[in-house]
């Protein structure tokens, strides 16, 4: 973002360790924790470092298991 606009993001959202750098530059950052193996593929192993960083930095963490009532709407096909 900075390379294109010359500004750091105010808001950033991510869901994996590769998003840490982007989230660190934002004023408000949130991390989606893929922890619901029943309704969606849980890949918490790809997000261990980002989850630890979120806790350390005070980012908002959104749990797919605890915070979402719907992951995929019924009737939608890919």
C-alpha positions, 0 to 999 in steps of 0.5 A: 500500500505504501509504495502506491499511495505513500501512506500507511493503511488505517485499517488492515485485515489478515488471516495468516502469518504472511499478513503480519507486516501489513497488519503491523503498519495499520492503525487498526488491525484485525486477524481472522482465526480459522479455528472452525474445522467443522464449518470451514477448513481450519488452518491454525497451523498457518497462523500461529505466529500471526495469532501470537503477534495479534495478542502481543500487539492488541489486534482484534482477533475474530474467531470463525468458530466463536464469532461467526454464525454463518461461514458459508451461506446456504444455496451458494455454489462455487 
